[in-house]
Amino acid sequence: MRILIIGSGGREDAIAWKLQQNPRVEKILIKSSSLSIEELLQIAKEEKIDFTMVGSEELLVKGIVDVFQKENMTIFGPNQQAAMLEGSKAFSKDFMKKYGVKTAKYETFQRVEEALAYVEGEEYPLVVKASGLAAGKGVIICQRVEEAKKAIQEIMVEKVFQEAGSEVVIEEFLEGVEASILSITDSNVILPFISAKDHKKIGEKETGLNTGGMGVIAPNPYVTEEVYEAFQKDILEPTLKGIKAEGMKFAGIIFFGLMITKKGVYLLEYNMRMGDPETQAVLPLLESDFLEMLEDALAGTLDSEKIKWSKDSSCCVVLASGGYPVSYQKGYEIHGLDEVEQHVFFAGVKQENGKYYNNGGRVLNIVATAPTLDEAIQKAYIDIQKVSFQDSYYRKDIGKLYSEIIVF
């Protein structure tokens, strides 16, 4: 089989690593999502690609799956209709409300004046979100009315997230612990993967600016049996009901972004593709053949009995460029990679003449697995200390838990 993976981060590197474990895979091409759908289709035809998987969200929202399918090319991912569950927060919140998916109270606005008037009378903290795709950064938690008005101004008028801010979702703030649950669907069933816990902020103890993710542990210690049952009943089952009722026919990934609170488990958002960096922590725990699982989804024959997970835990730590997520320098040589014993997934890395250089904000991921979470964390940190480049940075507290276990 010849496989095309679209996207160029640590997630795509991890997907390629997992797919290569199938002996039928002859060649894997990884192409940047900055290419147009037409260019990617042309590459797929010229390279006689048998199977395409889309890593990043922008092309899914633009309808790459529909275009490839019209040309009889096998592609895994949601069509344009289903991709809107990620592409528009307003659309997805309305979907949640319509089908009884447990989520925070919210309102959506396309007019600045109406949004400004609404935040006058609300309880705080309050969350203001750009409705469109904003690379995981279009969410602002506001403690006071002045902050909410400033957030609306920045998103809707100054367009700090560009066209993603043409519409805003304003919702109640949920206090609790976040959890990520990836899943695979063929539109008949949704089969959840092992849970994960992302660490989104640049600073330790979850402080500072939001990033694409600075590290992950899996499984998530907060996803107890009780939490998992609540997720299935209040979120997964009504989501599947909605997908069927709306006639969304697709084979793809659904990423459930959850908040575990004292009042129950709530859905924050859907992503319609593998999470980054959750993928890097979850796939090393998958014992089943990943390619066969994707093919089963496309054939409509997903079976939970065929999906096997390791009992181990994993820890992924992200090595980033100094200054990320604002501004940073590229082109510094990376040292120490040959000393690493655990998995290394490349994100923003450039290779030239046998040497590696940083070429992005998040540069690489060190991922360790072990029988216990503590061991996995320890192994990941032993290895990340071996790797360096000028101004490199990583959080030293991935996997340390600061909140108490929530009972509801």
C-alpha positions as CSV (number, residue, x, y, z in Angstrom):
1,M,0.0,0.0,0.0
2,R,1.0,3.5,-0.7
3,I,-0.2,6.0,1.9
4,L,-0.5,9.8,1.9
5,I,-0.6,11.7,5.2
6,I,-1.6,15.3,5.0
7,G,0.0,17.6,7.6
8,S,3.5,18.1,8.9
9,G,3.6,18.1,12.7
10,G,4.4,15.6,15.5
11,R,0.9,14.1,15.1
12,E,1.5,13.2,11.5
13,D,4.9,11.7,12.3
14,A,3.3,9.5,15.0
15,I,0.5,8.5,12.5
16,A,3.2,7.5,10.0
17,W,5.2,5.6,12.6
18,K,2.1,3.6,13.6
19,L,0.9,2.9,10.0
20,Q,4.4,1.7,9.0
21,Q,3.9,-1.2,11.5
22,N,1.6,-2.9,9.0
23,P,3.6,-5.1,6.6
24,R,1.4,-4.1,3.6
25,V,2.6,-0.5,3.8
26,E,5.2,0.0,1.0
27,K,5.6,3.8,1.1
28,I,4.3,6.7,3.2
29,L,4.3,10.3,1.8
30,I,3.8,13.2,4.2
31,K,2.7,16.4,2.6
32,S,2.1,19.8,4.1
33,S,-1.5,21.0,4.7
34,S,-0.4,24.4,3.2
35,L,-0.8,22.8,-0.3
36,S,-4.2,23.2,-2.0
37,I,-6.7,20.4,-2.3
38,E,-6.1,20.4,-6.0
39,E,-2.3,20.1,-5.6
40,L,-2.8,17.2,-3.0
41,L,-5.2,15.4,-5.3
42,Q,-2.7,15.7,-8.2
43,I,0.1,14.3,-5.9
44,A,-2.2,11.4,-4.8
45,K,-2.9,10.5,-8.4
46,E,0.7,10.8,-9.6
47,E,2.1,8.8,-6.7
48,K,-0.7,6.1,-7.2
49,I,-1.8,6.6,-3.5
50,D,-4.1,3.8,-2.2
51,F,-5.1,5.5,1.1
52,T,-5.0,9.1,2.3
53,M,-5.3,10.3,5.9
54,V,-5.8,14.0,6.8
55,G,-4.0,15.2,10.0
56,S,-5.0,18.8,10.2
57,E,-8.4,20.5,10.3
58,E,-8.4,23.3,7.7
59,L,-8.5,21.1,4.7
60,L,-11.3,18.9,6.2
61,V,-13.4,22.0,6.7
62,K,-12.7,23.0,3.1
63,G,-14.0,19.7,1.9
64,I,-10.9,17.7,0.9
65,V,-12.7,14.4,1.7
66,D,-15.6,15.2,-0.7
67,V,-13.2,16.2,-3.5
68,F,-11.1,13.0,-3.1
69,Q,-14.2,10.8,-3.0
70,K,-15.6,12.3,-6.2
71,E,-12.4,11.2,-7.8
72,N,-12.7,7.7,-6.4
73,M,-9.7,8.1,-4.1
74,T,-9.8,6.3,-0.7
75,I,-9.5,8.9,2.0
76,F,-10.2,8.7,5.8
77,G,-11.8,11.6,7.5
78,P,-15.1,13.6,7.9
79,N,-16.8,15.1,4.8
80,Q,-17.4,18.8,4.8
81,Q,-20.8,18.5,6.5
82,A,-19.4,16.6,9.5
83,A,-16.2,18.7,9.6
84,M,-18.3,21.7,10.6
85,L,-18.6,20.1,14.0
86,E,-15.1,21.5,14.4
87,G,-15.1,24.2,11.8
88,S,-17.8,26.3,13.5
89,K,-18.2,26.4,17.3
90,A,-21.6,28.0,16.8
91,F,-22.7,25.1,14.6
92,S,-21.3,22.5,17.0
93,K,-22.9,24.1,20.1
94,D,-26.3,24.2,18.3
95,F,-25.8,20.5,17.4
96,M,-25.1,19.7,21.1
97,K,-28.2,21.5,22.2
98,K,-30.4,19.9,19.6
99,Y,-29.4,16.3,20.5
100,G,-29.0,16.7,24.2
101,V,-25.2,16.5,24.5
102,K,-24.2,17.9,27.9
103,T,-22.5,21.2,27.4
104,A,-22.1,24.7,29.0
105,K,-24.8,27.3,28.6
106,Y,-24.0,29.6,25.6
107,E,-25.1,32.2,23.2
108,T,-23.7,33.0,19.7
109,F,-23.3,36.5,18.1
110,Q,-22.5,37.8,14.7
111,R,-23.0,41.5,15.7
112,V,-20.5,43.2,18.0
113,E,-23.1,45.5,19.7
114,E,-25.2,42.5,20.7
115,A,-22.2,40.6,22.1
116,L,-21.1,43.6,24.1
117,A,-24.6,44.1,25.5
118,Y,-24.9,40.4,26.5
119,V,-21.7,40.3,28.6
120,E,-23.0,43.2,30.7
121,G,-25.5,41.1,32.6
122,E,-23.7,37.7,32.8
123,E,-22.0,36.0,35.8
124,Y,-18.2,35.8,35.7
125,P,-15.8,34.1,34.8
126,L,-17.1,34.0,31.3
127,V,-15.6,32.3,28.2
128,V,-15.4,34.2,24.8
129,K,-14.6,32.0,21.8
130,A,-13.9,32.7,18.1
131,S,-16.4,30.5,16.3
132,G,-14.1,29.5,13.5
133,L,-10.7,27.6,13.4
134,A,-8.1,29.4,15.4
135,A,-5.3,26.8,15.7
136,G,-6.5,26.0,19.3
137,K,-6.0,29.5,20.5
138,G,-9.3,31.3,20.0
139,V,-10.6,30.9,23.5
140,I,-10.4,33.7,26.1
141,I,-11.4,33.3,29.8
142,C,-12.7,36.6,31.2
143,Q,-12.8,37.4,34.9
144,R,-14.6,40.7,34.6
145,V,-17.0,42.5,32.2
146,E,-14.1,44.8,31.0
147,E,-12.1,41.7,29.9
148,A,-15.1,40.2,28.1
149,K,-15.6,43.5,26.1
150,K,-11.9,43.6,25.3
151,A,-12.0,40.0,24.1
152,I,-15.0,40.7,21.9
153,Q,-13.2,43.8,20.5
154,E,-10.1,41.8,19.7
155,I,-11.9,38.8,18.1
156,M,-14.7,40.6,16.2
157,V,-13.2,44.0,15.4
158,E,-9.4,43.7,15.4
159,K,-9.7,40.2,13.9
160,V,-6.8,38.8,15.9
161,F,-7.9,35.3,14.8
162,Q,-8.8,36.6,11.3
163,E,-12.1,35.3,9.8
164,A,-12.5,32.8,12.7
165,G,-13.8,35.8,14.7
166,S,-16.6,36.8,12.4
167,E,-18.9,35.1,14.9
168,V,-18.3,34.5,18.6
169,V,-19.7,32.0,21.1
170,I,-20.0,33.3,24.7
171,E,-20.5,30.6,27.3
172,E,-20.5,29.9,31.0
173,F,-17.2,29.0,32.6
174,L,-16.9,25.4,33.8
175,E,-14.6,24.8,36.7
176,G,-12.9,21.4,36.7
177,V,-10.4,19.2,35.0
178,E,-10.0,18.8,31.2
179,A,-9.8,15.4,29.5
180,S,-9.4,14.4,25.9
181,I,-11.0,11.3,24.4
182,L,-10.2,10.4,20.8
183,S,-12.5,8.0,19.1
184,I,-13.1,6.4,15.7
185,T,-16.4,6.2,14.0
186,D,-18.0,4.7,10.8
187,S,-21.2,6.6,11.5
188,N,-22.8,3.5,12.9
189,V,-20.8,3.2,16.1
190,I,-18.3,5.4,17.9
191,L,-15.4,3.5,19.6
192,P,-13.5,5.5,22.2
193,F,-9.7,5.3,22.5
194,I,-7.7,5.6,25.8
195,S,-8.3,8.9,27.5
196,A,-5.5,11.6,27.7
197,K,-4.7,14.8,29.5
198,D,-3.2,17.7,27.5
199,H,-1.2,20.5,29.1
200,K,-2.1,23.5,27.0
201,K,-0.4,26.5,28.6
202,I,3.2,27.5,28.0
203,G,4.0,27.9,31.7
204,E,4.2,25.4,34.5
205,K,1.2,24.9,36.7
206,E,-0.9,25.8,33.6
207,T,0.1,29.5,33.5
208,G,0.7,31.9,30.6
209,L,-0.5,31.8,27.0
210,N,-2.3,28.9,25.3
211,T,-0.3,26.8,23.0
212,G,-1.0,23.9,20.6
213,G,-0.1,21.6,23.6
214,M,3.1,21.2,25.6
215,G,2.7,17.6,26.7
216,V,0.2,14.8,27.4
217,I,-0.3,11.8,29.7
218,A,-2.4,8.8,28.9
219,P,-4.6,7.4,30.3
220,N,-6.0,10.5,32.1
221,P,-6.1,9.7,35.9
222,Y,-9.2,11.8,36.2
223,V,-11.2,9.7,33.8
224,T,-12.5,7.2,36.4
225,E,-15.1,4.5,35.7
226,E,-17.8,6.9,36.8
227,V,-16.5,9.7,34.6
228,Y,-16.3,7.3,31.6
229,E,-19.9,6.1,32.1
230,A,-21.1,9.7,32.3
231,F,-19.2,10.6,29.1
232,Q,-20.8,7.7,27.3
233,K,-24.3,8.4,28.5
234,D,-24.4,12.2,28.3
235,I,-22.0,12.9,25.4
236,L,-21.0,10.0,23.2
237,E,-24.5,8.4,22.8
238,P,-26.3,11.6,22.0
239,T,-23.5,12.6,19.6
240,L,-24.0,9.4,17.6
241,K,-27.8,9.9,17.6
242,G,-27.2,13.4,16.1
243,I,-24.8,12.1,13.5
244,K,-27.3,9.5,12.4
245,A,-30.2,12.0,12.5
246,E,-28.3,14.6,10.4
247,G,-27.3,12.0,7.8
248,M,-23.6,12.5,8.4
249,K,-22.1,9.5,6.6
250,F,-18.3,9.3,7.1
251,A,-15.5,7.3,8.5
252,G,-13.2,9.4,10.7
253,I,-12.0,10.5,14.1
254,I,-14.0,12.4,16.7
255,F,-12.0,14.0,19.4
256,F,-14.1,14.8,22.5
257,G,-12.7,17.7,24.6
258,L,-14.3,17.2,28.0
259,M,-14.5,19.1,31.3
260,I,-15.0,17.0,34.4
261,T,-16.8,19.1,37.1
262,K,-18.6,18.6,40.4
263,K,-21.8,18.9,38.4
264,G,-20.9,16.2,35.9
265,V,-19.0,15.7,32.7
266,Y,-19.5,18.4,30.0
267,L,-18.4,18.5,26.3
268,L,-16.3,21.6,25.6
269,E,-15.7,20.9,21.9
270,Y,-15.5,18.4,19.1
271,N,-12.4,18.1,16.9
272,M,-12.8,16.0,13.8
273,R,-9.3,14.6,13.6
274,M,-6.5,13.2,15.7
275,G,-5.4,15.6,18.5
276,D,-1.9,17.0,18.7
277,P,-0.1,16.1,20.9
278,E,-2.6,13.5,22.2
279,T,-2.0,11.3,19.2
280,Q,1.7,11.0,20.1
281,A,0.8,9.7,23.6
282,V,-2.1,7.5,22.7
283,L,-0.9,5.6,19.5
284,P,2.1,4.0,21.3
285,L,-0.5,2.4,23.7
286,L,-2.5,0.9,20.8
287,E,-1.7,-2.8,20.4
288,S,-4.1,-3.4,17.4
289,D,-3.1,-2.7,13.8
290,F,-4.0,1.0,13.2
291,L,-4.3,0.7,9.4
292,E,-6.8,-2.2,9.7
293,M,-8.8,-0.1,12.2
294,L,-9.0,2.8,9.7
295,E,-10.0,0.3,6.9
296,D,-12.7,-1.2,9.1
297,A,-14.1,2.3,9.7
298,L,-14.2,2.9,5.9
299,A,-15.9,-0.4,5.3
300,G,-18.5,0.2,8.1
301,T,-17.3,-2.8,10.0
302,L,-15.8,-1.3,13.2
303,D,-15.7,-3.8,16.0
304,S,-14.6,-3.0,19.6
305,E,-13.4,-6.6,20.1
306,K,-10.7,-6.0,17.5
307,I,-9.2,-2.9,19.2
308,K,-6.7,-3.8,21.9
309,W,-4.9,-1.4,24.2
310,S,-1.8,-1.8,26.4
311,K,-2.2,-1.6,30.1
312,D,0.8,0.8,30.2
313,S,0.8,4.5,30.6
314,S,2.5,7.1,28.4
315,C,4.0,10.6,28.7
316,C,4.7,13.0,25.9
317,V,6.8,16.1,26.5
318,V,7.1,18.8,23.9
319,L,10.4,20.5,23.2
320,A,9.7,24.0,21.9
321,S,11.6,27.0,20.5
322,G,12.3,29.7,23.1
323,G,9.7,32.5,22.7
324,Y,6.9,30.2,21.4
325,P,3.9,30.7,21.2
326,V,4.7,34.3,20.2
327,S,8.0,34.8,18.3
328,Y,11.0,32.5,18.0
329,Q,14.1,31.9,16.0
330,K,14.5,29.0,13.5
331,G,17.6,27.3,12.2
332,Y,19.4,26.2,15.4
333,E,21.1,22.8,15.2
334,I,19.5,20.1,17.4
335,H,22.0,18.1,19.4
336,G,21.7,14.8,21.3
337,L,19.0,13.0,19.2
338,D,21.2,9.9,18.8
339,E,21.2,9.4,22.6
340,V,17.4,9.2,23.0
341,E,16.1,5.8,23.9
342,Q,12.3,6.6,23.7
343,H,10.1,7.5,20.8
344,V,11.0,10.8,19.1
345,F,8.3,12.4,16.9
346,F,9.4,15.4,14.8
347,A,7.1,18.4,14.5
348,G,9.0,21.6,13.5
349,V,12.3,20.0,12.4
350,K,14.3,20.6,9.2
351,Q,16.9,18.1,8.0
352,E,19.9,19.2,5.9
353,N,23.1,17.3,5.2
354,G,22.5,14.8,7.9
355,K,21.9,17.4,10.6
356,Y,18.6,18.5,12.2
357,Y,17.5,22.1,12.9
358,N,14.5,23.7,14.7
359,N,12.0,24.9,12.1
360,G,8.9,25.7,14.1
361,G,7.4,26.6,17.5
362,R,6.9,23.1,18.8
363,V,9.9,21.2,17.5
364,L,9.8,17.6,18.7
365,N,8.1,15.2,21.1
366,I,9.7,12.7,23.4
367,V,7.2,9.9,24.3
368,A,7.8,7.2,26.8
369,T,5.7,4.2,27.8
370,A,6.0,2.2,31.1
371,P,3.8,0.1,33.4
372,T,3.1,3.1,35.6
373,L,2.5,6.8,34.9
374,D,5.3,7.8,37.2
375,E,7.8,5.6,35.3
376,A,6.7,6.9,31.9
377,I,7.1,10.5,33.1
378,Q,10.5,9.8,34.5
379,K,11.7,8.1,31.3
380,A,10.4,10.9,29.1
381,Y,12.3,13.5,31.2
382,I,15.5,11.5,31.3
383,D,15.5,11.6,27.5
384,I,14.4,15.2,26.9
385,Q,17.4,16.4,28.9
386,K,19.7,14.8,26.4
387,V,18.3,16.9,23.5
388,S,19.0,20.6,23.1
389,F,19.3,23.5,20.7
390,Q,19.8,27.2,21.4
391,D,16.9,28.7,23.5
392,S,15.1,25.3,23.6
393,Y,12.3,25.1,26.2
394,Y,10.1,22.4,27.7
395,R,7.7,22.3,30.7
396,K,9.1,20.4,33.7
397,D,5.7,19.5,35.2
398,I,3.9,17.4,32.5
399,G,1.9,14.8,34.3
400,K,1.9,16.5,37.7
401,L,-1.6,16.9,38.8
402,Y,-2.7,20.1,40.7
403,S,-6.4,19.5,41.2
404,E,-8.1,17.1,43.5
405,I,-10.1,14.2,42.2
406,I,-13.6,15.5,41.5
407,V,-16.6,13.6,42.9
408,F,-20.0,14.3,41.4
